[in-house]
Amino acid sequence: MDLMSLTLAVKLALLFSGIFLFVGMLTGVWKYVQISQSELARAHYYVDIAHRSSLLYAPATLILAVMAYFSIWSEKVNLFFIITNLIFFSFSIASYVLHGWMKDTSNQFKQPHQLGKIQLPKIILRIAMILLVIGEIGATAGLLLGMYVGLF
């Protein structure tokens, strides 16, 4: 396979798959340090979530790269689908890292919604989750359809 022939969508997905894997490894070290310093041998809830989600988003993003590679859609459409997923995956990981760093909550959906010492309006989290669901599912469905048509 000639790497120069890969589209930007595929290249970005491959790159971010590696970035998410690397973040998973770094947060794994952070998790271990917290476990080793805890009387209960536990890391903060969101440090654990950041670690696990990063490791899960890495292969998911690799799968998206393969889907974009075989998709029949134009480069712009595939790029839109990939970037949409990358934005939401990155935002999710970043929010978990932030909550883990600040140790401000063990459940970001518990009300009042905390971000450090700031209380966020309920509507912000609701809108973010609706956009995440529509964005991730819609973009993935689009890639899946494009791949399906491309394969069959």
For each residue, the residues with C-beta under 8 A, 3 or more apart:
1: 5 6
2: 5 6
3: 6
4:
5: 1 2
6: 1 2 3 10 11 14 69
7: 10 11 68 69 75 78 79
8: 11 12 75 79
9: 12 13 65 68 75 78 79 81 82 83
10: 6 7 13 14 65 68 69 78 82
11: 6 7 8 14 15
12: 8 9 15 16 79 82 83 86
13: 9 10 16 17 61 62 64 65 68 82 86
14: 6 10 11 17 18 62 65
15: 11 12 18 19
16: 12 13 19 20 61 86 89 90
17: 13 14 20 21 58 59 61 62 65
18: 14 15 21 22 58
19: 15 16 22 23
20: 16 17 23 24 54 55 57 58 61 89 93
21: 17 18 24 25 54 55 58
22: 18 19 25 26
23: 19 20 26 27 50 54 93 97
24: 20 21 27 28 51 52 54 55 58
25: 21 22 28 29
26: 22 23 29 30
27: 23 24 30 31 47 50 51 54 97 100
28: 24 25 31 32 51 55
29: 25 26 32 33
30: 26 27 33 34 43 47 50 51 100
31: 27 28 34 35 43 47 48 51
32: 28 29 35 36 43
33: 29 30 36 37
34: 30 31 37 38 42 43 44 47
35: 31 32 38 41 42 43
36: 32 33 41
37: 33 34
38: 34 35 41 42 43
39:
40:
41: 35 36 38
42: 34 35 38
43: 30 31 32 34 35 38 47 48 51 100
44: 34 47 48 100 103 106
45: 48 49 100 106 107
46: 49 50 96 97 99 100 103 105 106 108
47: 27 30 31 34 43 44 50 51 100
48: 31 43 44 45 51 52 100
49: 45 46 52 53 96 100
50: 23 27 30 46 47 53 54 93 96 97 100
51: 24 27 28 30 31 43 47 48 54 55
52: 24 48 49 55 56
53: 49 50 56 57 92 93 96
54: 20 21 23 24 27 50 51 57 58 93
55: 20 21 24 28 51 52 58
56: 52 53 59 60
57: 20 53 54 60 61 89 92 93
58: 17 18 20 21 24 54 55 61 62
59: 17 56 62 63
60: 56 57 63 64 89
61: 13 16 17 20 57 58 64 65 85 86 89
62: 13 14 17 58 59 65 66
63: 59 60 66 67
64: 13 60 61 67 68 81 82 85 140 143
65: 9 10 13 14 17 61 62 68 69 82
66: 62 63 69 70 147
67: 63 64 70 71 140 143 144 146 147
68: 7 9 10 13 64 65 71 78 81 82 143 146 147
69: 6 7 10 65 66
70: 66 67 146 147 150 151
71: 67 68 77 78 81 143 146 147 149 150
72: 146 149 150
73: 77 78 81 142 143 146
74: 77 78
75: 7 8 9 78 79
76: 79 80
77: 71 73 74 80 81 142 146
78: 7 9 10 68 71 73 74 75 81 82 143 146
79: 7 8 9 12 75 76 82 83
80: 76 77 83 84 139
81: 9 64 68 71 73 77 78 84 85 139 140 142 143 146
82: 9 10 12 13 64 65 68 78 79 85 86 139 143
83: 9 12 79 80 86 87
84: 80 81 87 88 135 136 138 139
85: 61 64 81 82 88 89 135 136 139 140
86: 12 13 16 61 82 83 89 90
87: 83 84 90 91 135
88: 84 85 91 92 131 132 135 136
89: 16 20 57 60 61 85 86 92 93 136
90: 16 86 87 93 94
91: 87 88 94 95 128 132
92: 53 57 88 89 95 96 132
93: 20 23 50 53 54 57 89 90 96 97
94: 90 91 97 98
95: 91 92 98 99 108
96: 46 49 50 53 92 93 99 100
97: 23 27 46 50 93 94 100 101
98: 94 95 101 102 115
99: 46 95 96 102 103 104 105 108 115
100: 27 30 43 44 45 46 47 48 49 50 96 97 103
101: 97 98
102: 98 99 115 116
103: 44 46 99 100
104: 99 114 115 116 117
105: 46 99 108 110 114
106: 44 45 46 110
107: 45 110
108: 46 95 99 105 113 114 125
109: 113 125
110: 105 106 107 113 114
111: 122
112: 119 120
113: 108 109 110 119 120 121 122 124 125
114: 104 105 108 110 117 118 119 120
115: 98 99 102 104 118 120
116: 102 104
117: 104 114
118: 114 115
119: 112 113 114
120: 112 113 114 115 124 125
121: 113 124
122: 111 113 125 126
123: 126 127
124: 113 120 121 127 128
125: 108 109 113 120 122 128 129
126: 122 123 129 130
127: 123 124 130 131
128: 91 124 125 131 132
129: 125 126 132 133
130: 126 127 133 134
131: 88 127 128 134 135
132: 88 91 92 128 129 135 136
133: 129 130 136 137
134: 130 131 137 138
135: 84 85 87 88 131 132 138 139
136: 84 85 88 89 132 133 139 140
137: 133 134 140 141
138: 84 134 135 141 142
139: 80 81 82 84 85 135 136 142 143
140: 64 67 81 85 136 137 143 144
141: 137 138 144 145
142: 73 77 81 138 139 145 146
143: 64 67 68 71 73 78 81 82 139 140 146 147
144: 67 140 141 147 148
145: 141 142 148 149
146: 67 68 70 71 72 73 77 78 81 142 143 149 150
147: 66 67 68 70 71 143 144 150 151
148: 144 145 151 152
149: 71 72 145 146 152
150: 70 71 72 146 147
151: 70 147 148
152: 148 149
